[in-house]
Amino acid sequence: MVSQHHAPAALKLRIRSGWRLALVSGLSLLLGACATPSRQDDAGSPQKNGSWAGVPIGTAPAPNARIKQAIVTRAKREWEFFGRQTVLLKDGEESIPHVGAWEDDGNRHSDRVNAYWRTVKEPRLTGMDCSKPWSAAFISWVLQTAGVPAAQFPPAAAHSTYLAAIIDQADAPRRWFVPRRLSDYSPQPGDLICASRGKSRPRIVNGYVSARALSGMSGHCDLVVGKGTKTLDVIGGNVRNSVSKTTLEVDSKGRLQPIPKRPWFIVVENRL
């Protein structure tokens, strides 16, 4: 399935021309203090590590601010490499104030996408393979090159694969990444936020999703790189054919608000 973030190849030239013409004319384009994390158990009472679907989450790892910052820095550098494409999600609508380079804009950017694919053992794919969503490969590359071992985050060509592993291992001690409900937790820089894609929607029970429910799901995750009082800045790959930074709205407590264009269903907390 083609990613909802990816323009079909047959329409790409027309879309690209329309976007850049709109930028020249000054038109906005329409498409299709940090809060303290809240760690609570199912009853809402404080709990040191929290729980997931009634199962206590394992003890936290030793902090490692260097690796956590390296993850954010690496994502920002890739965004800059692709020309700083920006996406704005406001009031449920989407616009692109600045269009950057796309995955097939010559060998330089196509080869960069190939580097992402190599992380998930797909060495023959490049940015010219426009029908192959590479957002999970991008996240895997960012974390791996920032120093995250595969034992803590398994590189995968599909977001559902590593999300299922994170959920399955949440009760193990010293896990770097653990699942959080949208209603419980305010995302912070270094975390991942994930949404389903198209008609592929996992079964959610009281805000929780099981690893099994993710089987075969098409999804997309972005890395949180900045936070304001009412907004969140995230960077993801294969977002409108590029590595893009998206600014989206959060509620008064800093929590994600799912919208039709981004049906968020889980946050992955980075506990480093």
Contacts in CASP RR format, 6 or more apart in sequence:
PFRMAT RR
TARGET T0000
AUTHOR 0000-0000-0000
METHOD contacts of the structure
MODEL  1
MVSQHHAPAALKLRIRSGWRLALVSGLSLLLGACATPSRQDDAGSPQKNG
SWAGVPIGTAPAPNARIKQAIVTRAKREWEFFGRQTVLLKDGEESIPHVG
AWEDDGNRHSDRVNAYWRTVKEPRLTGMDCSKPWSAAFISWVLQTAGVPA
AQFPPAAAHSTYLAAIIDQADAPRRWFVPRRLSDYSPQPGDLICASRGKS
RPRIVNGYVSARALSGMSGHCDLVVGKGTKTLDVIGGNVRNSVSKTTLEV
DSKGRLQPIPKRPWFIVVENRL
1 133 0 8 1.000
1 197 0 8 1.000
1 198 0 8 1.000
1 200 0 8 1.000
1 218 0 8 1.000
2 8 0 8 1.000
2 131 0 8 1.000
2 133 0 8 1.000
3 133 0 8 1.000
3 135 0 8 1.000
3 197 0 8 1.000
3 218 0 8 1.000
3 220 0 8 1.000
3 238 0 8 1.000
4 197 0 8 1.000
4 198 0 8 1.000
4 220 0 8 1.000
4 261 0 8 1.000
5 133 0 8 1.000
5 135 0 8 1.000
5 220 0 8 1.000
5 237 0 8 1.000
5 238 0 8 1.000
5 239 0 8 1.000
5 240 0 8 1.000
5 241 0 8 1.000
6 130 0 8 1.000
6 131 0 8 1.000
6 133 0 8 1.000
6 238 0 8 1.000
6 240 0 8 1.000
6 241 0 8 1.000
7 15 0 8 1.000
7 240 0 8 1.000
7 241 0 8 1.000
9 130 0 8 1.000
9 131 0 8 1.000
12 102 0 8 1.000
12 130 0 8 1.000
12 241 0 8 1.000
16 99 0 8 1.000
16 102 0 8 1.000
18 29 0 8 1.000
19 29 0 8 1.000
19 96 0 8 1.000
19 99 0 8 1.000
20 99 0 8 1.000
22 28 0 8 1.000
22 29 0 8 1.000
23 29 0 8 1.000
23 98 0 8 1.000
23 99 0 8 1.000
28 95 0 8 1.000
28 97 0 8 1.000
29 95 0 8 1.000
29 96 0 8 1.000
30 93 0 8 1.000
30 94 0 8 1.000
30 95 0 8 1.000
31 94 0 8 1.000
31 95 0 8 1.000
31 96 0 8 1.000
31 240 0 8 1.000
32 94 0 8 1.000
32 261 0 8 1.000
33 228 0 8 1.000
33 229 0 8 1.000
34 188 0 8 1.000
34 227 0 8 1.000
34 228 0 8 1.000
35 186 0 8 1.000
35 227 0 8 1.000
35 253 0 8 1.000
35 254 0 8 1.000
36 186 0 8 1.000
37 185 0 8 1.000
37 186 0 8 1.000
37 188 0 8 1.000
37 269 0 8 1.000
38 184 0 8 1.000
38 185 0 8 1.000
38 186 0 8 1.000
38 253 0 8 1.000
39 46 0 8 1.000
39 47 0 8 1.000
39 48 0 8 1.000
39 49 0 8 1.000
39 50 0 8 1.000
39 184 0 8 1.000
39 185 0 8 1.000
40 46 0 8 1.000
40 47 0 8 1.000
40 50 0 8 1.000
40 184 0 8 1.000
41 47 0 8 1.000
41 50 0 8 1.000
41 51 0 8 1.000
41 54 0 8 1.000
42 51 0 8 1.000
42 54 0 8 1.000
42 206 0 8 1.000
47 56 0 8 1.000
49 56 0 8 1.000
49 57 0 8 1.000
49 58 0 8 1.000
49 59 0 8 1.000
49 60 0 8 1.000
49 178 0 8 1.000
50 56 0 8 1.000
50 57 0 8 1.000
51 57 0 8 1.000
52 167 0 8 1.000
52 170 0 8 1.000
52 171 0 8 1.000
52 178 0 8 1.000
52 179 0 8 1.000
52 208 0 8 1.000
53 205 0 8 1.000
53 206 0 8 1.000
53 208 0 8 1.000
53 210 0 8 1.000
55 170 0 8 1.000
55 171 0 8 1.000
56 171 0 8 1.000
57 170 0 8 1.000
57 171 0 8 1.000
57 175 0 8 1.000
57 178 0 8 1.000
58 170 0 8 1.000
58 171 0 8 1.000
58 172 0 8 1.000
58 173 0 8 1.000
58 174 0 8 1.000
58 175 0 8 1.000
58 178 0 8 1.000
59 173 0 8 1.000
59 174 0 8 1.000
60 174 0 8 1.000
60 271 0 8 1.000
61 174 0 8 1.000
61 175 0 8 1.000
61 176 0 8 1.000
61 271 0 8 1.000
61 272 0 8 1.000
62 174 0 8 1.000
63 272 0 8 1.000
64 272 0 8 1.000
65 272 0 8 1.000
67 146 0 8 1.000
67 147 0 8 1.000
67 148 0 8 1.000
67 272 0 8 1.000
68 189 0 8 1.000
68 190 0 8 1.000
68 270 0 8 1.000
68 272 0 8 1.000
70 146 0 8 1.000
70 147 0 8 1.000
71 142 0 8 1.000
71 143 0 8 1.000
71 146 0 8 1.000
71 148 0 8 1.000
71 190 0 8 1.000
71 223 0 8 1.000
71 270 0 8 1.000
72 189 0 8 1.000
72 190 0 8 1.000
72 223 0 8 1.000
72 225 0 8 1.000
72 226 0 8 1.000
73 146 0 8 1.000
74 142 0 8 1.000
74 145 0 8 1.000
74 146 0 8 1.000
75 142 0 8 1.000
75 223 0 8 1.000
75 225 0 8 1.000
75 235 0 8 1.000
75 236 0 8 1.000
76 225 0 8 1.000
76 235 0 8 1.000
78 112 0 8 1.000
78 138 0 8 1.000
78 142 0 8 1.000
78 235 0 8 1.000
78 237 0 8 1.000
78 243 0 8 1.000
79 85 0 8 1.000
79 235 0 8 1.000
79 243 0 8 1.000
79 244 0 8 1.000
79 245 0 8 1.000
81 109 0 8 1.000
81 112 0 8 1.000
81 243 0 8 1.000
82 100 0 8 1.000
82 101 0 8 1.000
82 109 0 8 1.000
82 112 0 8 1.000
82 242 0 8 1.000
82 243 0 8 1.000
82 244 0 8 1.000
83 100 0 8 1.000
83 101 0 8 1.000
83 242 0 8 1.000
84 98 0 8 1.000
84 100 0 8 1.000
84 245 0 8 1.000
85 96 0 8 1.000
85 98 0 8 1.000
85 99 0 8 1.000
85 100 0 8 1.000
85 101 0 8 1.000
85 239 0 8 1.000
85 240 0 8 1.000
85 242 0 8 1.000
85 243 0 8 1.000
85 244 0 8 1.000
85 245 0 8 1.000
86 96 0 8 1.000
86 97 0 8 1.000
86 98 0 8 1.000
86 244 0 8 1.000
86 245 0 8 1.000
86 246 0 8 1.000
86 247 0 8 1.000
87 94 0 8 1.000
87 95 0 8 1.000
87 96 0 8 1.000
87 239 0 8 1.000
87 240 0 8 1.000
87 244 0 8 1.000
87 245 0 8 1.000
87 246 0 8 1.000
87 247 0 8 1.000
88 94 0 8 1.000
88 95 0 8 1.000
88 96 0 8 1.000
88 97 0 8 1.000
88 246 0 8 1.000
88 247 0 8 1.000
89 246 0 8 1.000
89 247 0 8 1.000
89 248 0 8 1.000
89 249 0 8 1.000
89 259 0 8 1.000
89 261 0 8 1.000
89 262 0 8 1.000
90 249 0 8 1.000
91 249 0 8 1.000
92 259 0 8 1.000
92 260 0 8 1.000
92 261 0 8 1.000
94 261 0 8 1.000
96 240 0 8 1.000
100 242 0 8 1.000
101 109 0 8 1.000
101 242 0 8 1.000
102 109 0 8 1.000
102 241 0 8 1.000
102 242 0 8 1.000
103 109 0 8 1.000
103 110 0 8 1.000
103 113 0 8 1.000
103 127 0 8 1.000
103 128 0 8 1.000
103 130 0 8 1.000
103 134 0 8 1.000
103 238 0 8 1.000
103 241 0 8 1.000
103 242 0 8 1.000
104 110 0 8 1.000
104 127 0 8 1.000
104 128 0 8 1.000
104 130 0 8 1.000
104 241 0 8 1.000
109 127 0 8 1.000
110 126 0 8 1.000
110 127 0 8 1.000
110 128 0 8 1.000
111 126 0 8 1.000
113 125 0 8 1.000
113 126 0 8 1.000
113 127 0 8 1.000
113 134 0 8 1.000
113 137 0 8 1.000
114 123 0 8 1.000
114 125 0 8 1.000
114 126 0 8 1.000
114 127 0 8 1.000
115 141 0 8 1.000
116 134 0 8 1.000
116 137 0 8 1.000
116 138 0 8 1.000
116 140 0 8 1.000
116 141 0 8 1.000
117 123 0 8 1.000
117 124 0 8 1.000
117 125 0 8 1.000
117 126 0 8 1.000
117 134 0 8 1.000
117 137 0 8 1.000
117 157 0 8 1.000
119 137 0 8 1.000
119 140 0 8 1.000
119 141 0 8 1.000
119 144 0 8 1.000
119 155 0 8 1.000
120 136 0 8 1.000
120 137 0 8 1.000
120 140 0 8 1.000
120 155 0 8 1.000
120 156 0 8 1.000
120 157 0 8 1.000
122 137 0 8 1.000
122 157 0 8 1.000
125 132 0 8 1.000
125 134 0 8 1.000
127 134 0 8 1.000
130 241 0 8 1.000
133 238 0 8 1.000
134 237 0 8 1.000
134 238 0 8 1.000
135 159 0 8 1.000
135 220 0 8 1.000
135 221 0 8 1.000
135 236 0 8 1.000
135 237 0 8 1.000
135 238 0 8 1.000
135 239 0 8 1.000
136 156 0 8 1.000
136 157 0 8 1.000
136 158 0 8 1.000
136 159 0 8 1.000
136 161 0 8 1.000
136 162 0 8 1.000
136 221 0 8 1.000
137 155 0 8 1.000
137 157 0 8 1.000
138 236 0 8 1.000
138 237 0 8 1.000
138 238 0 8 1.000
138 243 0 8 1.000
139 159 0 8 1.000
139 162 0 8 1.000
139 192 0 8 1.000
139 221 0 8 1.000
139 223 0 8 1.000
139 236 0 8 1.000
139 237 0 8 1.000
140 153 0 8 1.000
140 155 0 8 1.000
140 156 0 8 1.000
140 157 0 8 1.000
140 162 0 8 1.000
141 155 0 8 1.000
142 223 0 8 1.000
143 153 0 8 1.000
143 155 0 8 1.000
144 150 0 8 1.000
144 153 0 8 1.000
144 155 0 8 1.000
148 176 0 8 1.000
152 175 0 8 1.000
152 176 0 8 1.000
152 177 0 8 1.000
153 162 0 8 1.000
153 166 0 8 1.000
153 176 0 8 1.000
153 177 0 8 1.000
154 161 0 8 1.000
154 162 0 8 1.000
154 165 0 8 1.000
155 162 0 8 1.000
156 162 0 8 1.000
158 216 0 8 1.000
158 218 0 8 1.000
158 219 0 8 1.000
159 194 0 8 1.000
159 219 0 8 1.000
159 220 0 8 1.000
159 221 0 8 1.000
160 214 0 8 1.000
160 215 0 8 1.000
160 216 0 8 1.000
160 217 0 8 1.000
160 218 0 8 1.000
160 219 0 8 1.000
163 179 0 8 1.000
163 194 0 8 1.000
163 211 0 8 1.000
163 214 0 8 1.000
163 221 0 8 1.000
163 266 0 8 1.000
163 268 0 8 1.000
164 211 0 8 1.000
164 212 0 8 1.000
164 214 0 8 1.000
164 215 0 8 1.000
165 211 0 8 1.000
166 175 0 8 1.000
166 177 0 8 1.000
166 178 0 8 1.000
166 179 0 8 1.000
166 268 0 8 1.000
167 179 0 8 1.000
167 209 0 8 1.000
167 210 0 8 1.000
167 211 0 8 1.000
167 214 0 8 1.000
168 211 0 8 1.000
169 175 0 8 1.000
170 178 0 8 1.000
170 179 0 8 1.000
175 271 0 8 1.000
176 270 0 8 1.000
176 271 0 8 1.000
176 272 0 8 1.000
177 192 0 8 1.000
177 268 0 8 1.000
177 269 0 8 1.000
177 270 0 8 1.000
177 271 0 8 1.000
178 268 0 8 1.000
178 269 0 8 1.000
178 271 0 8 1.000
179 266 0 8 1.000
179 267 0 8 1.000
179 268 0 8 1.000
179 269 0 8 1.000
180 266 0 8 1.000
180 267 0 8 1.000
180 268 0 8 1.000
180 269 0 8 1.000
181 207 0 8 1.000
181 208 0 8 1.000
181 266 0 8 1.000
181 267 0 8 1.000
182 207 0 8 1.000
182 255 0 8 1.000
182 256 0 8 1.000
182 258 0 8 1.000
182 264 0 8 1.000
182 265 0 8 1.000
182 266 0 8 1.000
182 267 0 8 1.000
183 207 0 8 1.000
183 255 0 8 1.000
185 255 0 8 1.000
185 267 0 8 1.000
185 269 0 8 1.000
186 250 0 8 1.000
186 253 0 8 1.000
186 254 0 8 1.000
186 255 0 8 1.000
187 193 0 8 1.000
187 224 0 8 1.000
187 227 0 8 1.000
187 232 0 8 1.000
187 250 0 8 1.000
187 254 0 8 1.000
187 256 0 8 1.000
187 267 0 8 1.000
188 224 0 8 1.000
188 227 0 8 1.000
188 269 0 8 1.000
188 270 0 8 1.000
189 224 0 8 1.000
189 225 0 8 1.000
189 226 0 8 1.000
189 227 0 8 1.000
190 223 0 8 1.000
190 224 0 8 1.000
190 225 0 8 1.000
190 270 0 8 1.000
191 223 0 8 1.000
191 224 0 8 1.000
191 267 0 8 1.000
191 268 0 8 1.000
191 269 0 8 1.000
191 270 0 8 1.000
192 221 0 8 1.000
192 222 0 8 1.000
192 223 0 8 1.000
192 224 0 8 1.000
192 267 0 8 1.000
192 268 0 8 1.000
192 270 0 8 1.000
193 221 0 8 1.000
193 222 0 8 1.000
193 224 0 8 1.000
193 232 0 8 1.000
193 234 0 8 1.000
193 256 0 8 1.000
193 264 0 8 1.000
193 266 0 8 1.000
193 267 0 8 1.000
193 268 0 8 1.000
194 219 0 8 1.000
194 220 0 8 1.000
194 221 0 8 1.000
194 222 0 8 1.000
194 264 0 8 1.000
194 265 0 8 1.000
194 266 0 8 1.000
194 267 0 8 1.000
194 268 0 8 1.000
195 219 0 8 1.000
195 220 0 8 1.000
195 221 0 8 1.000
195 258 0 8 1.000
195 262 0 8 1.000
195 263 0 8 1.000
195 264 0 8 1.000
195 265 0 8 1.000
196 202 0 8 1.000
196 217 0 8 1.000
196 218 0 8 1.000
196 219 0 8 1.000
196 263 0 8 1.000
196 265 0 8 1.000
197 218 0 8 1.000
197 219 0 8 1.000
197 220 0 8 1.000
198 218 0 8 1.000
200 216 0 8 1.000
200 217 0 8 1.000
200 218 0 8 1.000
200 219 0 8 1.000
201 217 0 8 1.000
201 263 0 8 1.000
202 209 0 8 1.000
202 213 0 8 1.000
202 214 0 8 1.000
202 217 0 8 1.000
202 265 0 8 1.000
203 209 0 8 1.000
203 210 0 8 1.000
203 213 0 8 1.000
204 213 0 8 1.000
204 265 0 8 1.000
207 265 0 8 1.000
209 265 0 8 1.000
209 266 0 8 1.000
220 236 0 8 1.000
220 238 0 8 1.000
220 239 0 8 1.000
221 236 0 8 1.000
221 268 0 8 1.000
222 234 0 8 1.000
222 235 0 8 1.000
222 236 0 8 1.000
222 239 0 8 1.000
222 246 0 8 1.000
223 234 0 8 1.000
223 235 0 8 1.000
223 236 0 8 1.000
224 232 0 8 1.000
224 233 0 8 1.000
224 234 0 8 1.000
225 233 0 8 1.000
225 234 0 8 1.000
225 235 0 8 1.000
225 245 0 8 1.000
226 232 0 8 1.000
226 233 0 8 1.000
226 234 0 8 1.000
227 233 0 8 1.000
227 254 0 8 1.000
230 249 0 8 1.000
230 250 0 8 1.000
230 252 0 8 1.000
230 254 0 8 1.000
231 247 0 8 1.000
231 248 0 8 1.000
231 249 0 8 1.000
231 250 0 8 1.000
232 247 0 8 1.000
232 248 0 8 1.000
232 249 0 8 1.000
232 250 0 8 1.000
232 254 0 8 1.000
232 256 0 8 1.000
233 245 0 8 1.000
233 246 0 8 1.000
233 247 0 8 1.000
234 245 0 8 1.000
234 246 0 8 1.000
234 248 0 8 1.000
235 243 0 8 1.000
235 244 0 8 1.000
235 245 0 8 1.000
235 246 0 8 1.000
236 243 0 8 1.000
236 244 0 8 1.000
236 245 0 8 1.000
236 246 0 8 1.000
237 243 0 8 1.000
237 244 0 8 1.000
239 246 0 8 1.000
248 256 0 8 1.000
248 262 0 8 1.000
249 257 0 8 1.000
250 256 0 8 1.000
250 257 0 8 1.000
251 257 0 8 1.000
256 264 0 8 1.000
256 267 0 8 1.000
257 264 0 8 1.000
258 264 0 8 1.000
258 265 0 8 1.000
END
